Amino acid sequence: MTHAAATLALPAAGARYDIYADIHKALRGLMCDTLARLGSLDPGDPVACGAVLDQAQDLLDLCRGHVEHENAFLHPAMEAREPGSSAGTGEDHAGHLEAIRSLEEALEAATASGPGRDAALRALYRRMAHFVGENLLHMAEEEERNTGVLHARYSDAELEALERDLVATIPPAEMGLILSWMLPALNPAERLRKLEDIRAGAPEPVFRGVLGLAQARLPEGEWLRLERELA
């Protein structure tokens, strides 16, 4: 899958272009699923532990990448037309990167087998709960305040171009992970628009790869509906 496969947000009919909507749905889905799986994890099951801890690392990798993408593209765009407007979320991002490093240390401790794993998993779960809670509030603030700044200072066409530039920097593996959580997190209409956008802008093999990802990640009924609508 290539990073040219898709933009990350599509507006509903009549709505302003929302650059945060789809990626935040993906991150919320991954965050909540990971936290729930950590909380119910059996420390004595090495296979389950490996799978959940790998997912936790995926979450931290995506969160770090998301912060870096916003720092490199969205915040400079805000500052260019409304100086000082990104300061609050920029400070949050610095704290998030520090929290990610701390969580990776906790994750490494939980990965080690032995009698201390149970306590290490509990500590990881508590830290992850705090991290997820902070990020949920942070994303809500971005969707309200930052979106307001962007909508006041940029046209939808400019925001679409900004997002295309951002997406072009995302490596294929990261884009695949994003879409694997984004597709099930979107509602049916959003999901259909996403796939139609990918079909219009990506090579056929890339589109087929995304379809395979959708089939693997969606419940059967939702996949069959999507398949019918795309046809």
C-alpha positions in Angstrom: 0.0 0.0 0.0 1.3 3.5 -0.8 0.9 6.7 1.0 -0.8 8.1 -2.0 -3.7 5.8 -1.4 -6.0 8.3 0.4 -6.4 11.6 2.1 -7.4 11.2 5.7 -10.6 13.2 5.9 -13.6 13.7 3.7 -16.3 16.3 4.3 -20.0 15.5 4.5 -22.2 17.1 2.0 -22.4 20.8 2.7 -19.9 20.7 5.6 -16.5 22.4 5.8 -13.5 20.2 5.2 -12.6 18.6 8.5 -8.9 17.7 8.5 -9.0 16.0 12.0 -12.2 13.9 11.7 -11.2 10.6 10.2 -7.7 10.2 11.7 -9.1 11.0 15.2 -11.7 8.4 14.7 -9.0 5.9 13.9 -6.9 6.9 16.9 -9.9 6.8 19.3 -10.7 3.3 18.1 -7.2 2.0 18.5 -6.7 3.7 21.9 -10.0 2.4 23.4 -9.5 -1.1 22.0 -5.9 -1.3 23.3 -6.8 0.0 26.7 -9.7 -2.5 27.1 -7.5 -5.4 25.9 -4.7 -4.5 28.3 -7.2 -4.4 31.2 -8.6 -7.9 30.4 -5.2 -9.5 29.6 -4.2 -12.8 31.2 -0.5 -12.4 32.3 -0.2 -16.2 32.1 -1.0 -16.4 28.4 2.2 -15.6 26.4 0.4 -15.6 23.0 -2.2 -13.1 24.1 0.3 -11.0 25.9 2.5 -10.8 22.8 -0.5 -9.8 20.6 -1.8 -7.1 22.9 1.7 -5.6 23.7 2.4 -5.5 20.0 -0.8 -3.6 19.5 0.2 -1.2 22.3 3.4 -0.5 20.5 1.5 0.1 17.3 -0.6 2.7 19.2 2.5 4.5 20.5 4.1 4.5 17.1 0.9 6.0 15.5 0.6 8.5 18.2 4.2 9.7 17.8 3.7 9.9 14.0 0.5 11.8 14.4 2.1 14.4 16.7 5.0 14.8 14.2 2.6 15.2 11.2 0.6 17.8 13.0 3.7 19.6 14.2 5.1 19.7 10.7 2.0 20.7 8.8 -1.0 21.8 10.7 0.6 24.0 13.4 2.8 25.9 10.9 -0.3 26.5 8.8 -2.1 27.9 11.8 0.8 30.1 12.8 1.2 31.4 9.3 -2.2 33.1 9.4 -2.9 33.4 13.1 0.3 33.7 15.1 0.1 32.0 18.6 -2.9 29.9 17.7 -1.2 26.5 17.9 0.7 27.2 21.2 -1.7 25.3 23.5 -1.9 22.1 21.5 1.9 22.4 20.7 2.6 22.3 24.5 0.3 19.3 24.7 2.3 17.5 22.0 5.5 18.0 23.8 3.9 16.3 26.8 2.5 13.5 24.7 6.0 12.7 23.3 7.4 12.5 26.8 4.5 10.3 27.8 5.1 8.0 24.8 8.7 7.5 25.8 7.6 6.7 29.4 5.0 4.2 28.1 7.6 2.5 26.0 9.6 1.9 29.1 6.6 0.4 30.8 5.9 -1.6 27.7 9.4 -3.0 27.7 9.0 -4.0 31.4 5.7 -5.7 30.7 7.2 -7.7 27.8 9.7 -9.5 30.0 8.3 -12.8 31.2 8.6 -13.9 34.9 6.9 -13.3 38.2 7.0 -9.5 37.8 4.9 -9.5 34.6 1.5 -9.2 36.4 2.6 -6.1 38.3 4.2 -4.7 35.1 1.1 -5.2 33.1 -1.0 -3.4 35.8 1.4 -0.5 35.8 1.3 -0.3 32.0 -2.5 -0.4 32.0 -2.8 2.5 34.5 -0.3 4.6 32.5 -2.1 3.8 29.3 -5.4 4.8 30.9 -4.0 8.2 31.8 -2.5 8.6 28.3 -5.7 7.7 26.6 -7.8 10.0 28.8 -5.5 13.0 28.1 -5.5 12.3 24.4 -9.3 12.1 24.2 -9.6 15.5 25.7 -6.7 16.8 23.5 -8.3 15.6 20.3 -11.7 17.1 21.2 -9.9 20.5 21.8 -8.2 20.3 18.4 -11.5 19.5 16.7 -13.1 22.5 18.3 -10.4 25.2 18.6 -7.9 24.3 15.9 -10.5 23.5 13.3 -12.1 26.9 14.0 -8.8 28.6 13.3 -8.2 26.6 10.1 -11.7 27.2 8.9 -11.5 30.9 9.5 -8.1 31.3 7.8 -8.2 28.7 5.0 -10.5 27.6 2.2 -11.5 24.0 1.9 -9.4 23.7 -1.2 -6.4 25.0 0.7 -7.0 22.5 3.5 -7.3 19.6 1.1 -4.0 20.6 -0.4 -2.4 20.8 3.0 -3.6 17.4 3.8 -2.4 15.9 0.6 1.1 17.3 1.4 0.9 15.7 4.9 -0.3 12.3 3.6 2.4 12.2 1.0 5.0 12.0 3.8 3.3 8.9 5.5 5.2 5.7 4.8 3.2 2.8 3.3 3.4 0.6 6.5 2.1 3.5 8.6 -0.7 4.2 6.2 -1.8 0.6 6.2 -1.9 0.6 10.0 -3.9 3.9 10.0 -6.4 2.5 7.5 -6.8 -0.8 9.4 -8.2 1.2 12.3 -9.8 4.0 10.3 -12.1 1.9 8.1 -13.9 0.2 11.0 -14.1 3.4 12.9 -15.9 5.4 10.2 -19.6 5.2 9.8 -20.9 3.6 6.6 -21.3 6.8 4.6 -17.9 8.1 5.6 -16.4 4.7 4.8 -18.0 4.6 1.3 -16.7 8.1 0.6 -13.2 7.1 1.8 -13.1 4.1 -0.6 -14.5 6.0 -3.5 -11.8 8.6 -3.0 -9.1 6.0 -2.9 -10.5 4.3 -6.0 -10.5 7.7 -7.8 -6.9 8.6 -6.9 -4.9 5.4 -6.4 -3.6 2.7 -8.8 -5.9 -0.4 -9.1 -3.5 -2.7 -7.1 -3.5 -0.2 -4.2 -7.3 0.1 -4.2 -7.6 -3.7 -4.2 -5.2 -3.9 -1.3 -7.3 -1.4 0.7 -10.4 -3.5 -0.2 -8.7 -6.6 1.2 -7.9 -4.6 4.4 -11.6 -3.5 4.7 -12.8 -7.1 4.2 -10.4 -8.3 6.9 -11.3 -5.6 9.4 -15.1 -5.1 9.0 -17.9 -7.3 10.3 -19.3 -9.4 7.5 -22.5 -7.5 7.2 -20.7 -4.1 7.0 -18.3 -5.5 4.4 -21.1 -6.9 2.2 -22.9 -3.5 2.4 -19.7 -1.7 1.4 -19.1 -4.1 -1.4 -22.6 -3.6 -2.8 -22.4 0.2 -2.6 -19.0 0.3 -4.3 -20.3 -1.9 -7.1 
